[in-house]
Amino acid sequence: MSDVAAHQDDPTFDVEARRLRFCRELLTEQRIMDRYIREISLSPASWIILLELYSADAASKRLSVSSLGYASGVSIATAVRLTQSLEVRAIVERQRDPHDARRTNVALSARGRATLRCIFDDCVASRAAAPALTN
């Protein structure tokens, strides 16, 4: 059950205040992410690729270039170019699939993992610094 449903009859529960706080958190986090994205010259599709790789990294998985293209909304050719660019900057590692030579698998490098952790830690810190709701 959501907070809204649980507190529907509670006059002190301010749904709009919670929405506004969430909106402000998103704006703050977007500014943090934008700063990092500019610093390391990432396109929006490259950012999505890195988020997908971070998620896969938690499960010790490598993702194929084609699946990264699909997830980021770009063609396979563009995904190849983006992952090659990220590899040159040591943010990702690319490796031929040992079972299918036509496929290239991609994973975060240690540098890429550290970069994303910095971004996420800054976002978490911004949420912790936000004033608490009173209801």
N, C-alpha and C positions, 0 to 999 in steps of 0.2 A: 504494500500500500504506500502511495506517495505521501510526502509531507502535506501536500495540499489536501488530499482526501482525509488524512488522519486529523487535520486541524480545521476542517471545513466549518465547524460550528464555533470555533474559538475566535472571539472578536479581537484578541491580541495578536493573532497570527496574521502577518501582513504579507500576502502573496506578492504584491507588487514590489515591496521592498526587497524580497528575495530575488525577484526577477531582475531588478535594477542592480543589485549587488553582483549577480551572475554576469550581467551585461558588462559591468565595469571590470570584473575579473578577466573576461574575455578580451576586452580592449587592452588592458594592461599586458596580458600575455601575448596578444598579437604584436604589440609594440616591441616586446622583448624578442620575440621570434623574428620580427622584421629586421631588428638591429643585427642579429646574428646572420640572417639570410643575406643581408647586404654585405656584411664583413667577409663572408666566404663566397660571395657571388653565386647564390643558388637561384635557380628558376623555381617557380611554384611546383613544377613537375619533379624537379630534383628533391625538393623538400618532402613531397609525398613519398618518393622513393626511399629517402632516408628514414622516414617514419615507419614505412613498411619493413625495412631492414632491421630497425631497432626492435620492432615487435617480433620478427622472426628470430632475431638474435637471442631473445629471452627463451626461445624454445630450441636453441642450438640448431637452427635451420638456415640453409642458404636458399635464396629464391632465384628463379630463372629470370633472365632479362625480359622474356615475353610476359611473365606474370607481373613484373614491375611496370612494364609498359601498360598493361591492362589496368593495374591498380592506380596508376598516375594519369590515365586518360590520354596517353600518347601512343603513337605507332611504335612497333617493335624497332624500326630503324632509329627513331628518336630516342627510345630507351637505350639502345646500344650506344648511341653517341653520348647521352647523359651519363651512363655508367662508366664509359671510357674516360670522360672528363673527371668524374669523381675519383676514378682509379689513379689518374695522373696526379691528382692532388692528395693522394694517400688517404682518402676518406672511406673508400671501399676497396675490397679485393675481389677480383673476378677470376674464375677458374672454370675450365672446361669440365662438363659433366663426365665423370668416368664411365658412365653407362650409356651415354648418348652424345657423341662428338658434335652433334648439331646444336646442342644446348650449352649455354654459358650460365653458370650460377654465380651469384653475387652475395657477398656478406659485408658487414661493416668491418672496417679495420679498427685497430685499437684507437687510432686517432679519431675516426668517425664516431666510435662509441663514446669517447671522452667528450667530444664536441656536443653530442646530443645530451649527454648527462649534464653538462654545464647549462645548456638551454633549459632543460627540464628543472634543474635545481633552482635556477633564477625564477622560473614560473611558480614553483612551489613556495619559494621565499616571498614572492609578491603576494601570494594568497595568505600566507601566515601573517604578513604585515598589515593586511587589510583589517579595518575595524570590524569587530564582531556585531552581528545583529542583536538587537535588544529583545527580540521576541522569538 
